[in-house]
Amino acid sequence: MMKKFFSILSVFALIFAVASCGDDNKEPQPETVTRSAQMINHIVKSANGEVLPLSESKIDYTIDRNNRKVTEVTLRVAIDGAAETTVKLTDIKSETSDQICTFKGSGNGVQNLVGRFDFNEGTIRVNYDLDGTYRVISTMPEIFSTECATSCVYTDGTTSKSDGTMYQFSIDPASLTSNMTVMYLLDQSKKRMLTSVNTLTKAKVTVTKEGYVIESENTIPTKTFYKFNGKLTDTSLYPVSKLKATIDLENDKYEATMQLGSIAVTANGKVTN
């Protein structure tokens, strides 16, 4: 009996020793982490409102994991074909609410920097003035409008409205074109929730003082997914035509009209990334 008792004690001792070794091997997570993101720079001359060509660059930003704040930002921007300018800001003031960290800073030729980082989506954007000469808005290539108020008019004259539709535009600054994805749009005429409508060719992008206008005179084919009998099904019956989408980066506004198959769609919302 005593041998059995000591054998049980030996087993527990071995398990404890292995568990302790496992804990010792775990590396502590760093309190801060630095990340990089590829950005599109929308640039306007402050004095006369002249819109300059888009440029691409990386932004580095440091996150304090414990306090959920952005503590440092390194900006890079090439203006009108000139060499890339790099500015590091360490005097950053930030606060986080509902997974969104908003931060502000200035220095080294940068004024009025305002940015936001989404801890859920991992997206970042910054607005700032450079050398008192340029207004720069840096966004990731994908621009979202989530929970957008959307109205649909059907061929029989009936209408429907929803607040849960999402719109995403993937902008290519080199070709000034963009793909579009519409998510969670209800086709009331067929009692069908469209999970995603993905354009298969790109629409034209015009750069404006405030942001972008995305439009197409031609019909754009799409691949649309929806659930039917519990299974995800795809169709080509929702081509996009008469598209005109306005993205106002200065005021975070999004407006769009389009024909989605036989549905006339109007959307109004906010730019959310």
PyRosetta script that sets phi, psi and omega in degrees:
from pyrosetta import init, pose_from_sequence

init()
pose = pose_from_sequence("MMKKFFSILSVFALIFAVASCGDDNKEPQPETVTRSAQMINHIVKSANGEVLPLSESKIDYTIDRNNRKVTEVTLRVAIDGAAETTVKLTDIKSETSDQICTFKGSGNGVQNLVGRFDFNEGTIRVNYDLDGTYRVISTMPEIFSTECATSCVYTDGTTSKSDGTMYQFSIDPASLTSNMTVMYLLDQSKKRMLTSVNTLTKAKVTVTKEGYVIESENTIPTKTFYKFNGKLTDTSLYPVSKLKATIDLENDKYEATMQLGSIAVTANGKVTN")
pose.set_psi(1, -44.1)
pose.set_omega(1, -179.8)
pose.set_phi(2, -66.0)
pose.set_psi(2, -37.0)
pose.set_omega(2, 177.8)
pose.set_phi(3, -61.7)
pose.set_psi(3, -41.4)
pose.set_omega(3, 178.9)
pose.set_phi(4, -63.6)
pose.set_psi(4, -40.7)
pose.set_omega(4, 180.0)
pose.set_phi(5, -61.7)
pose.set_psi(5, -46.2)
pose.set_omega(5, -179.5)
pose.set_phi(6, -68.9)
pose.set_psi(6, -29.6)
pose.set_omega(6, 176.0)
pose.set_phi(7, -65.3)
pose.set_psi(7, -42.6)
pose.set_omega(7, 177.8)
pose.set_phi(8, -62.2)
pose.set_psi(8, -42.2)
pose.set_omega(8, 177.8)
pose.set_phi(9, -61.0)
pose.set_psi(9, -39.4)
pose.set_omega(9, -180.0)
pose.set_phi(10, -64.0)
pose.set_psi(10, -39.7)
pose.set_omega(10, 178.9)
pose.set_phi(11, -63.1)
pose.set_psi(11, -47.3)
pose.set_omega(11, 179.1)
pose.set_phi(12, -61.5)
pose.set_psi(12, -37.6)
pose.set_omega(12, 179.4)
pose.set_phi(13, -65.0)
pose.set_psi(13, -40.4)
pose.set_omega(13, 179.0)
pose.set_phi(14, -65.1)
pose.set_psi(14, -43.8)
pose.set_omega(14, 178.6)
pose.set_phi(15, -60.5)
pose.set_psi(15, -42.7)
pose.set_omega(15, 179.9)
pose.set_phi(16, -63.9)
pose.set_psi(16, -40.2)
pose.set_omega(16, -179.1)
pose.set_phi(17, -65.4)
pose.set_psi(17, -41.6)
pose.set_omega(17, 178.9)
pose.set_phi(18, -64.3)
pose.set_psi(18, -43.4)
pose.set_omega(18, 179.3)
pose.set_phi(19, -62.4)
pose.set_psi(19, -38.9)
pose.set_omega(19, -179.8)
pose.set_phi(20, -66.5)
pose.set_psi(20, -39.6)
pose.set_omega(20, 178.4)
pose.set_phi(21, -64.3)
pose.set_psi(21, -38.5)
pose.set_omega(21, 178.5)
pose.set_phi(22, -61.2)
pose.set_psi(22, -42.2)
pose.set_omega(22, 178.6)
pose.set_phi(23, -64.3)
pose.set_psi(23, -38.1)
pose.set_omega(23, -177.9)
pose.set_phi(24, -66.4)
pose.set_psi(24, -29.3)
pose.set_omega(24, -176.5)
pose.set_phi(25, -80.6)
pose.set_psi(25, -14.7)
pose.set_omega(25, -179.8)
pose.set_phi(26, -71.7)
pose.set_psi(26, 127.9)
pose.set_omega(26, 177.7)
pose.set_phi(27, -84.3)
pose.set_psi(27, 134.5)
pose.set_omega(27, 179.4)
pose.set_phi(28, -64.7)
pose.set_psi(28, 139.6)
pose.set_omega(28, 178.0)
pose.set_phi(29, -71.5)
pose.set_psi(29, 136.8)
pose.set_omega(29, 179.0)
pose.set_phi(30, -65.7)
pose.set_psi(30, 146.5)
pose.set_omega(30, 179.2)
pose.set_phi(31, -72.5)
pose.set_psi(31, -30.1)
pose.set_omega(31, 178.9)
pose.set_phi(32, -124.6)
pose.set_psi(32, 150.7)
pose.set_omega(32, 177.8)
pose.set_phi(33, -140.1)
pose.set_psi(33, 140.4)
pose.set_omega(33, 178.8)
pose.set_phi(34, -108.2)
pose.set_psi(34, 131.1)
pose.set_omega(34, -178.6)
pose.set_phi(35, -124.2)
pose.set_psi(35, 163.1)
pose.set_omega(35, 176.3)
pose.set_phi(36, -126.1)
pose.set_psi(36, 150.8)
pose.set_omega(36, 176.8)
pose.set_phi(37, -143.1)
pose.set_psi(37, 142.1)
pose.set_omega(37, 175.6)
pose.set_phi(38, -81.1)
pose.set_psi(38, 130.7)
pose.set_omega(38, -173.5)
pose.set_phi(39, -125.4)
pose.set_psi(39, 155.6)
pose.set_omega(39, 168.6)
pose.set_phi(40, -106.2)
pose.set_psi(40, 129.2)
pose.set_omega(40, -178.6)
pose.set_phi(41, -101.6)
pose.set_psi(41, 115.7)
pose.set_omega(41, 174.7)
pose.set_phi(42, -93.6)
pose.set_psi(42, 118.1)
pose.set_omega(42, -168.5)
pose.set_phi(43, -125.4)
pose.set_psi(43, 131.8)
pose.set_omega(43, 178.7)
pose.set_phi(44, -131.9)
pose.set_psi(44, 138.4)
pose.set_omega(44, 173.5)
pose.set_phi(45, -71.1)
pose.set_psi(45, 127.2)
pose.set_omega(45, -174.9)
pose.set_phi(46, -66.0)
pose.set_psi(46, -35.3)
pose.set_omega(46, -172.2)
pose.set_phi(47, -70.3)
pose.set_psi(47, -44.6)
pose.set_omega(47, -173.0)
pose.set_phi(48, -122.2)
pose.set_psi(48, 0.7)
pose.set_omega(48, 177.9)
pose.set_phi(49, 76.2)
pose.set_psi(49, 13.6)
pose.set_omega(49, 179.4)
pose.set_phi(50, -66.4)
pose.set_psi(50, 131.4)
pose.set_omega(50, 179.2)
pose.set_phi(51, -89.6)
pose.set_psi(51, 124.2)
pose.set_omega(51, -179.1)
pose.set_phi(52, -96.4)
pose.set_psi(52, 163.1)
pose.set_omega(52, 179.6)
pose.set_phi(53, -59.1)
pose.set_psi(53, 145.6)
pose.set_omega(53, 175.8)
pose.set_phi(54, -64.3)
pose.set_psi(54, 148.2)
pose.set_omega(54, 173.4)
pose.set_phi(55, -132.3)
pose.set_psi(55, 159.2)
pose.set_omega(55, 178.2)
pose.set_phi(56, -115.4)
pose.set_psi(56, 144.3)
pose.set_omega(56, 177.5)
pose.set_phi(57, -162.9)
pose.set_psi(57, 172.9)
pose.set_omega(57, 177.2)
pose.set_phi(58, -102.4)
pose.set_psi(58, 149.3)
pose.set_omega(58, 171.9)
pose.set_phi(59, -118.6)
pose.set_psi(59, 136.7)
pose.set_omega(59, 173.4)
pose.set_phi(60, -107.2)
pose.set_psi(60, 139.5)
pose.set_omega(60, 178.6)
pose.set_phi(61, -145.3)
pose.set_psi(61, 142.0)
pose.set_omega(61, -178.2)
pose.set_phi(62, -108.0)
pose.set_psi(62, 131.6)
pose.set_omega(62, -177.7)
pose.set_phi(63, -111.6)
pose.set_psi(63, 131.6)
pose.set_omega(63, 169.6)
pose.set_phi(64, -87.1)
pose.set_psi(64, 106.1)
pose.set_omega(64, -174.6)
pose.set_phi(65, -66.2)
pose.set_psi(65, -38.7)
pose.set_omega(65, -176.1)
pose.set_phi(66, -65.5)
pose.set_psi(66, -45.2)
pose.set_omega(66, -177.1)
pose.set_phi(67, -97.3)
pose.set_psi(67, -0.9)
pose.set_omega(67, 177.4)
pose.set_phi(68, 52.8)
pose.set_psi(68, 57.7)
pose.set_omega(68, -179.8)
pose.set_phi(69, -137.1)
pose.set_psi(69, 153.9)
pose.set_omega(69, 169.7)
pose.set_phi(70, -89.0)
pose.set_psi(70, 126.5)
pose.set_omega(70, -173.7)
pose.set_phi(71, -111.5)
pose.set_psi(71, -26.2)
pose.set_omega(71, 179.0)
pose.set_phi(72, -142.2)
pose.set_psi(72, 148.5)
pose.set_omega(72, 177.6)
pose.set_phi(73, -139.3)
pose.set_psi(73, 132.6)
pose.set_omega(73, 172.7)
pose.set_phi(74, -114.9)
pose.set_psi(74, 115.2)
pose.set_omega(74, -177.1)
pose.set_phi(75, -97.1)
pose.set_psi(75, 143.5)
pose.set_omega(75, 173.5)
pose.set_phi(76, -134.4)
pose.set_psi(76, 134.9)
pose.set_omega(76, 179.0)
pose.set_phi(77, -154.3)
pose.set_psi(77, 135.4)
pose.set_omega(77, 173.5)
pose.set_phi(78, -107.8)
pose.set_psi(78, 124.2)
pose.set_omega(78, -173.9)
pose.set_phi(79, -110.0)
pose.set_psi(79, 120.3)
pose.set_omega(79, 173.4)
pose.set_phi(80, 53.3)
pose.set_psi(80, 43.0)
pose.set_omega(80, 176.2)
pose.set_phi(81, 83.7)
pose.set_psi(81, -2.7)
pose.set_omega(81, -179.9)
pose.set_phi(82, -76.5)
pose.set_psi(82, 170.2)
pose.set_omega(82, 178.2)
pose.set_phi(83, -62.9)
pose.set_psi(83, 151.6)
pose.set_omega(83, -176.5)
pose.set_phi(84, -67.4)
pose.set_psi(84, 134.0)
pose.set_omega(84, 175.5)
pose.set_phi(85, -98.1)
pose.set_psi(85, 134.3)
pose.set_omega(85, 179.1)
pose.set_phi(86, -119.0)
pose.set_psi(86, 128.3)
pose.set_omega(86, -180.0)
pose.set_phi(87, -132.3)
pose.set_psi(87, 127.2)
pose.set_omega(87, 177.0)
pose.set_phi(88, -106.8)
pose.set_psi(88, 128.8)
pose.set_omega(88, 178.6)
pose.set_phi(89, -116.0)
pose.set_psi(89, 124.2)
pose.set_omega(89, 179.4)
pose.set_phi(90, -111.6)
pose.set_psi(90, -17.9)
pose.set_omega(90, 179.2)
pose.set_phi(91, -89.6)
pose.set_psi(91, 75.7)
pose.set_omega(91, -175.3)
pose.set_phi(92, -108.5)
pose.set_psi(92, 132.2)
pose.set_omega(92, 174.8)
pose.set_phi(93, -110.9)
pose.set_psi(93, 125.2)
pose.set_omega(93, -175.2)
pose.set_phi(94, -141.5)
pose.set_psi(94, 157.5)
pose.set_omega(94, 175.3)
pose.set_phi(95, -146.6)
pose.set_psi(95, 150.3)
pose.set_omega(95, -174.6)
pose.set_phi(96, -121.6)
pose.set_psi(96, 134.1)
pose.set_omega(96, 176.8)
pose.set_phi(97, -145.7)
pose.set_psi(97, 129.8)
pose.set_omega(97, 178.8)
pose.set_phi(98, 52.9)
pose.set_psi(98, 46.6)
pose.set_omega(98, 176.0)
pose.set_phi(99, 71.6)
pose.set_psi(99, 0.3)
pose.set_omega(99, 179.2)
pose.set_phi(100, -107.2)
pose.set_psi(100, 120.1)
pose.set_omega(100, 176.1)
pose.set_phi(101, -97.7)
pose.set_psi(101, 120.5)
pose.set_omega(101, 174.0)
pose.set_phi(102, -103.9)
pose.set_psi(102, 139.6)
pose.set_omega(102, -176.1)
pose.set_phi(103, -141.9)
pose.set_psi(103, 154.7)
pose.set_omega(103, -178.2)
pose.set_phi(104, -136.4)
pose.set_psi(104, 156.0)
pose.set_omega(104, 177.9)
pose.set_phi(105, -175.4)
pose.set_psi(105, 172.9)
pose.set_omega(105, 176.1)
pose.set_phi(106, -163.3)
pose.set_psi(106, 167.9)
pose.set_omega(106, 178.7)
pose.set_phi(107, 132.3)
pose.set_psi(107, 157.5)
pose.set_omega(107, 176.5)
pose.set_phi(108, 54.8)
pose.set_psi(108, 39.8)
pose.set_omega(108, 178.1)
pose.set_phi(109, 91.1)
pose.set_psi(109, -6.3)
pose.set_omega(109, 178.1)
pose.set_phi(110, -99.4)
pose.set_psi(110, 128.3)
pose.set_omega(110, 176.9)
pose.set_phi(111, -121.8)
pose.set_psi(111, 150.0)
pose.set_omega(111, 169.9)
pose.set_phi(112, 57.6)
pose.set_psi(112, 38.3)
pose.set_omega(112, 177.7)
pose.set_phi(113, -70.8)
pose.set_psi(113, 127.3)
pose.set_omega(113, 173.9)
pose.set_phi(114, -131.3)
pose.set_psi(114, 128.8)
pose.set_omega(114, -178.8)
pose.set_phi(115, -139.6)
pose.set_psi(115, 169.0)
pose.set_omega(115, 174.1)
pose.set_phi(116, -146.9)
pose.set_psi(116, 142.1)
pose.set_omega(116, 178.4)
pose.set_phi(117, -125.7)
pose.set_psi(117, 131.3)
pose.set_omega(117, -178.8)
pose.set_phi(118, -99.8)
pose.set_psi(118, 112.3)
pose.set_omega(118, -178.8)
pose.set_phi(119, -67.2)
pose.set_psi(119, -28.1)
pose.set_omega(119, 179.0)
pose.set_phi(120, -74.5)
pose.set_psi(120, -48.9)
pose.set_omega(120, -173.9)
pose.set_phi(121, -92.5)
pose.set_psi(121, -18.0)
pose.set_omega(121, -178.0)
pose.set_phi(122, 73.8)
pose.set_psi(122, 22.5)
pose.set_omega(122, -179.4)
pose.set_phi(123, -99.1)
pose.set_psi(123, 151.5)
pose.set_omega(123, -179.9)
pose.set_phi(124, -140.5)
pose.set_psi(124, 149.3)
pose.set_omega(124, 172.0)
pose.set_phi(125, -149.8)
pose.set_psi(125, 153.3)
pose.set_omega(125, 179.2)
pose.set_phi(126, -140.8)
pose.set_psi(126, 143.4)
pose.set_omega(126, 171.9)
pose.set_phi(127, -119.4)
pose.set_psi(127, 136.8)
pose.set_omega(127, 177.8)
pose.set_phi(128, -162.3)
pose.set_psi(128, 163.4)
pose.set_omega(128, 172.5)
pose.set_phi(129, -102.9)
pose.set_psi(129, 139.7)
pose.set_omega(129, -177.2)
pose.set_phi(130, -118.4)
pose.set_psi(130, 119.4)
pose.set_omega(130, 177.7)
pose.set_phi(131, 56.4)
pose.set_psi(131, 23.3)
pose.set_omega(131, -179.2)
pose.set_phi(132, 65.9)
pose.set_psi(132, 11.8)
pose.set_omega(132, -174.0)
pose.set_phi(133, -117.4)
pose.set_psi(133, -33.1)
pose.set_omega(133, -173.7)
pose.set_phi(134, -126.0)
pose.set_psi(134, 144.8)
pose.set_omega(134, 171.6)
pose.set_phi(135, -105.2)
pose.set_psi(135, 121.0)
pose.set_omega(135, -175.3)
pose.set_phi(136, -119.9)
pose.set_psi(136, 131.0)
pose.set_omega(136, 172.5)
pose.set_phi(137, -123.1)
pose.set_psi(137, 115.1)
pose.set_omega(137, -178.5)
pose.set_phi(138, -105.9)
pose.set_psi(138, 121.3)
pose.set_omega(138, 178.0)
pose.set_phi(139, -126.7)
pose.set_psi(139, 160.9)
pose.set_omega(139, 169.9)
pose.set_phi(140, -71.3)
pose.set_psi(140, 158.6)
pose.set_omega(140, -176.6)
pose.set_phi(141, -59.5)
pose.set_psi(141, -28.7)
pose.set_omega(141, 178.6)
pose.set_phi(142, -91.0)
pose.set_psi(142, 124.0)
pose.set_omega(142, 179.2)
pose.set_phi(143, -114.9)
pose.set_psi(143, 130.0)
pose.set_omega(143, -174.4)
pose.set_phi(144, -114.1)
pose.set_psi(144, 149.6)
pose.set_omega(144, 162.4)
pose.set_phi(145, -130.4)
pose.set_psi(145, 109.1)
pose.set_omega(145, -176.9)
pose.set_phi(146, -102.3)
pose.set_psi(146, 155.9)
pose.set_omega(146, 179.6)
pose.set_phi(147, 49.0)
pose.set_psi(147, 54.2)
pose.set_omega(147, -174.1)
pose.set_phi(148, -92.7)
pose.set_psi(148, 134.8)
pose.set_omega(148, 177.0)
pose.set_phi(149, -68.0)
pose.set_psi(149, 120.1)
pose.set_omega(149, -174.4)
pose.set_phi(150, -128.6)
pose.set_psi(150, 130.8)
pose.set_omega(150, 177.0)
pose.set_phi(151, -114.0)
pose.set_psi(151, 137.2)
pose.set_omega(151, 179.0)
pose.set_phi(152, -121.6)
pose.set_psi(152, 136.0)
pose.set_omega(152, 174.6)
pose.set_phi(153, -118.7)
pose.set_psi(153, 128.4)
pose.set_omega(153, -175.7)
pose.set_phi(154, -102.0)
pose.set_psi(154, 168.5)
pose.set_omega(154, -173.8)
pose.set_phi(155, -63.0)
pose.set_psi(155, -25.0)
pose.set_omega(155, 179.5)
pose.set_phi(156, -87.9)
pose.set_psi(156, 5.3)
pose.set_omega(156, 177.9)
pose.set_phi(157, 91.6)
pose.set_psi(157, -8.4)
pose.set_omega(157, 178.1)
pose.set_phi(158, -74.9)
pose.set_psi(158, 160.5)
pose.set_omega(158, -177.5)
pose.set_phi(159, -133.7)
pose.set_psi(159, 162.7)
pose.set_omega(159, 172.0)
pose.set_phi(160, -148.6)
pose.set_psi(160, 156.0)
pose.set_omega(160, 179.5)
pose.set_phi(161, -135.0)
pose.set_psi(161, 148.9)
pose.set_omega(161, 175.8)
pose.set_phi(162, -150.7)
pose.set_psi(162, 159.7)
pose.set_omega(162, 178.9)
pose.set_phi(163, -116.4)
pose.set_psi(163, 6.9)
pose.set_omega(163, -174.0)
pose.set_phi(164, -108.5)
pose.set_psi(164, 7.1)
pose.set_omega(164, -178.2)
pose.set_phi(165, -78.5)
pose.set_psi(165, 142.8)
pose.set_omega(165, -179.6)
pose.set_phi(166, -118.2)
pose.set_psi(166, 145.8)
pose.set_omega(166, 178.9)
pose.set_phi(167, -127.7)
pose.set_psi(167, 135.4)
pose.set_omega(167, 177.9)
pose.set_phi(168, -131.3)
pose.set_psi(168, 133.9)
pose.set_omega(168, 176.2)
pose.set_phi(169, -120.9)
pose.set_psi(169, 130.6)
pose.set_omega(169, 178.6)
pose.set_phi(170, -109.4)
pose.set_psi(170, 102.4)
pose.set_omega(170, -170.6)
pose.set_phi(171, -89.8)
pose.set_psi(171, 132.5)
pose.set_omega(171, 173.7)
pose.set_phi(172, -104.7)
pose.set_psi(172, 106.3)
pose.set_omega(172, -175.2)
pose.set_phi(173, -69.3)
pose.set_psi(173, -23.7)
pose.set_omega(173, -178.4)
pose.set_phi(174, -71.3)
pose.set_psi(174, -43.6)
pose.set_omega(174, -178.1)
pose.set_phi(175, -98.1)
pose.set_psi(175, -5.9)
pose.set_omega(175, -175.3)
pose.set_phi(176, 51.5)
pose.set_psi(176, 53.6)
pose.set_omega(176, 176.0)
pose.set_phi(177, -135.3)
pose.set_psi(177, 166.9)
pose.set_omega(177, -178.2)
pose.set_phi(178, -151.6)
pose.set_psi(178, 140.6)
pose.set_omega(178, 165.3)
pose.set_phi(179, -84.0)
pose.set_psi(179, 162.2)
pose.set_omega(179, 177.6)
pose.set_phi(180, -136.4)
pose.set_psi(180, 141.9)
pose.set_omega(180, 172.3)
pose.set_phi(181, -129.2)
pose.set_psi(181, 129.5)
pose.set_omega(181, 174.5)
pose.set_phi(182, -109.0)
pose.set_psi(182, 128.6)
pose.set_omega(182, -176.1)
pose.set_phi(183, -122.4)
pose.set_psi(183, 141.0)
pose.set_omega(183, 173.8)
pose.set_phi(184, 60.0)
pose.set_psi(184, 54.1)
pose.set_omega(184, 174.8)
pose.set_phi(185, -106.7)
pose.set_psi(185, 128.3)
pose.set_omega(185, -177.7)
pose.set_phi(186, -88.3)
pose.set_psi(186, 120.5)
pose.set_omega(186, 170.5)
pose.set_phi(187, -90.4)
pose.set_psi(187, 92.7)
pose.set_omega(187, -174.4)
pose.set_phi(188, -64.2)
pose.set_psi(188, -29.5)
pose.set_omega(188, -177.4)
pose.set_phi(189, -64.9)
pose.set_psi(189, -28.9)
pose.set_omega(189, 179.6)
pose.set_phi(190, -113.3)
pose.set_psi(190, 7.4)
pose.set_omega(190, -177.3)
pose.set_phi(191, 51.2)
pose.set_psi(191, 48.1)
pose.set_omega(191, -172.2)
pose.set_phi(192, -129.2)
pose.set_psi(192, 123.9)
pose.set_omega(192, 174.5)
pose.set_phi(193, -88.9)
pose.set_psi(193, 116.7)
pose.set_omega(193, 179.4)
pose.set_phi(194, -82.7)
pose.set_psi(194, 108.9)
pose.set_omega(194, -178.5)
pose.set_phi(195, -63.8)
pose.set_psi(195, -44.9)
pose.set_omega(195, 175.8)
pose.set_phi(196, -156.8)
pose.set_psi(196, 140.4)
pose.set_omega(196, 174.0)
pose.set_phi(197, -117.6)
pose.set_psi(197, 114.5)
pose.set_omega(197, -173.5)
pose.set_phi(198, -113.7)
pose.set_psi(198, 121.1)
pose.set_omega(198, 178.6)
pose.set_phi(199, -71.5)
pose.set_psi(199, 141.7)
pose.set_omega(199, -177.8)
pose.set_phi(200, -98.0)
pose.set_psi(200, -14.1)
pose.set_omega(200, 170.6)
pose.set_phi(201, -130.0)
pose.set_psi(201, 166.2)
pose.set_omega(201, -171.1)
pose.set_phi(202, -97.5)
pose.set_psi(202, 153.0)
pose.set_omega(202, 175.2)
pose.set_phi(203, -98.3)
pose.set_psi(203, 163.2)
pose.set_omega(203, -178.2)
pose.set_phi(204, -78.9)
pose.set_psi(204, 140.3)
pose.set_omega(204, 176.9)
pose.set_phi(205, -112.1)
pose.set_psi(205, 126.1)
pose.set_omega(205, 172.5)
pose.set_phi(206, -110.8)
pose.set_psi(206, 127.1)
pose.set_omega(206, 179.7)
pose.set_phi(207, -85.4)
pose.set_psi(207, 125.6)
pose.set_omega(207, 179.2)
pose.set_phi(208, -112.5)
pose.set_psi(208, 174.7)
pose.set_omega(208, 179.2)
pose.set_phi(209, -61.3)
pose.set_psi(209, -35.3)
pose.set_omega(209, -176.4)
pose.set_phi(210, -93.6)
pose.set_psi(210, -20.3)
pose.set_omega(210, -176.6)
pose.set_phi(211, 170.0)
pose.set_psi(211, -113.8)
pose.set_omega(211, -175.3)
pose.set_phi(212, -141.3)
pose.set_psi(212, 149.5)
pose.set_omega(212, 165.1)
pose.set_phi(213, -118.6)
pose.set_psi(213, 126.4)
pose.set_omega(213, -178.5)
pose.set_phi(214, -116.1)
pose.set_psi(214, 121.9)
pose.set_omega(214, -174.9)
pose.set_phi(215, -150.9)
pose.set_psi(215, 162.8)
pose.set_omega(215, 178.2)
pose.set_phi(216, -149.3)
pose.set_psi(216, 129.9)
pose.set_omega(216, 175.3)
pose.set_phi(217, -82.1)
pose.set_psi(217, -23.5)
pose.set_omega(217, -178.3)
pose.set_phi(218, -93.9)
pose.set_psi(218, 160.8)
pose.set_omega(218, 174.8)
pose.set_phi(219, -77.4)
pose.set_psi(219, 131.5)
pose.set_omega(219, -178.3)
pose.set_phi(220, -104.2)
pose.set_psi(220, 121.2)
pose.set_omega(220, 176.9)
pose.set_phi(221, -67.8)
pose.set_psi(221, 151.9)
pose.set_omega(221, -178.6)
pose.set_phi(222, -135.3)
pose.set_psi(222, 161.5)
pose.set_omega(222, 167.7)
pose.set_phi(223, -118.7)
pose.set_psi(223, 117.4)
pose.set_omega(223, -172.8)
pose.set_phi(224, -114.2)
pose.set_psi(224, 136.7)
pose.set_omega(224, 179.0)
pose.set_phi(225, -114.0)
pose.set_psi(225, 140.5)
pose.set_omega(225, 174.8)
pose.set_phi(226, -153.1)
pose.set_psi(226, 162.0)
pose.set_omega(226, -179.6)
pose.set_phi(227, -92.3)
pose.set_psi(227, 131.8)
pose.set_omega(227, 177.5)
pose.set_phi(228, -135.5)
pose.set_psi(228, 120.8)
pose.set_omega(228, -175.8)
pose.set_phi(229, 53.8)
pose.set_psi(229, 39.8)
pose.set_omega(229, 176.5)
pose.set_phi(230, 80.3)
pose.set_psi(230, -1.3)
pose.set_omega(230, -178.8)
pose.set_phi(231, -115.7)
pose.set_psi(231, 146.4)
pose.set_omega(231, 178.7)
pose.set_phi(232, -77.0)
pose.set_psi(232, 122.2)
pose.set_omega(232, -176.2)
pose.set_phi(233, -119.8)
pose.set_psi(233, 148.6)
pose.set_omega(233, 178.2)
pose.set_phi(234, -118.1)
pose.set_psi(234, 154.6)
pose.set_omega(234, -178.7)
pose.set_phi(235, -149.9)
pose.set_psi(235, 160.4)
pose.set_omega(235, 175.7)
pose.set_phi(236, -110.8)
pose.set_psi(236, 17.7)
pose.set_omega(236, -172.6)
pose.set_phi(237, -84.5)
pose.set_psi(237, 10.3)
pose.set_omega(237, -179.4)
pose.set_phi(238, -126.2)
pose.set_psi(238, 58.5)
pose.set_omega(238, 176.3)
pose.set_phi(239, -65.5)
pose.set_psi(239, 152.0)
pose.set_omega(239, -179.8)
pose.set_phi(240, -99.3)
pose.set_psi(240, 130.6)
pose.set_omega(240, 174.4)
pose.set_phi(241, -140.7)
pose.set_psi(241, 164.9)
pose.set_omega(241, 178.9)
pose.set_phi(242, 53.0)
pose.set_psi(242, 38.7)
pose.set_omega(242, -177.7)
pose.set_phi(243, -79.3)
pose.set_psi(243, 130.4)
pose.set_omega(243, 168.0)
pose.set_phi(244, -146.1)
pose.set_psi(244, 111.8)
pose.set_omega(244, -179.3)
pose.set_phi(245, -120.5)
pose.set_psi(245, 130.2)
pose.set_omega(245, 179.9)
pose.set_phi(246, -112.4)
pose.set_psi(246, 122.5)
pose.set_omega(246, 178.9)
pose.set_phi(247, -112.0)
pose.set_psi(247, 112.3)
pose.set_omega(247, -179.6)
pose.set_phi(248, -101.5)
pose.set_psi(248, 99.2)
pose.set_omega(248, -177.2)
pose.set_phi(249, -72.9)
pose.set_psi(249, -30.3)
pose.set_omega(249, -178.9)
pose.set_phi(250, -66.5)
pose.set_psi(250, -37.3)
pose.set_omega(250, -175.7)
pose.set_phi(251, -113.5)
pose.set_psi(251, 7.0)
pose.set_omega(251, 177.9)
pose.set_phi(252, 55.9)
pose.set_psi(252, 43.6)
pose.set_omega(252, 179.8)
pose.set_phi(253, -113.2)
pose.set_psi(253, 146.6)
pose.set_omega(253, 177.4)
pose.set_phi(254, -133.8)
pose.set_psi(254, 130.0)
pose.set_omega(254, 176.9)
pose.set_phi(255, -137.1)
pose.set_psi(255, 143.2)
pose.set_omega(255, 179.8)
pose.set_phi(256, -155.1)
pose.set_psi(256, 148.1)
pose.set_omega(256, 168.0)
pose.set_phi(257, -131.3)
pose.set_psi(257, 145.2)
pose.set_omega(257, 179.2)
pose.set_phi(258, -166.6)
pose.set_psi(258, 161.8)
pose.set_omega(258, 171.0)
pose.set_phi(259, -104.7)
pose.set_psi(259, 121.3)
pose.set_omega(259, -178.5)
pose.set_phi(260, -112.6)
pose.set_psi(260, 93.5)
pose.set_omega(260, -169.7)
pose.set_phi(261, 64.7)
pose.set_psi(261, -121.5)
pose.set_omega(261, 178.5)
pose.set_phi(262, -95.9)
pose.set_psi(262, 7.0)
pose.set_omega(262, -175.8)
pose.set_phi(263, -102.1)
pose.set_psi(263, 128.1)
pose.set_omega(263, 172.9)
pose.set_phi(264, -87.9)
pose.set_psi(264, 119.7)
pose.set_omega(264, -172.9)
pose.set_phi(265, -114.1)
pose.set_psi(265, 133.9)
pose.set_omega(265, 172.2)
pose.set_phi(266, -126.4)
pose.set_psi(266, 131.8)
pose.set_omega(266, -177.2)
pose.set_phi(267, -130.9)
pose.set_psi(267, 142.3)
pose.set_omega(267, 175.4)
pose.set_phi(268, -140.8)
pose.set_psi(268, 130.0)
pose.set_omega(268, -179.8)
pose.set_phi(269, -167.8)
pose.set_psi(269, -159.8)
pose.set_omega(269, -178.7)
pose.set_phi(270, -116.4)
pose.set_psi(270, 150.3)
pose.set_omega(270, 168.3)
pose.set_phi(271, -76.6)
pose.set_psi(271, 122.7)
pose.set_omega(271, -168.6)
pose.set_phi(272, -111.7)
pose.set_psi(272, 9.1)
pose.set_omega(272, 174.6)
pose.set_phi(273, -138.5)
pose.dump_pdb("model.pdb")
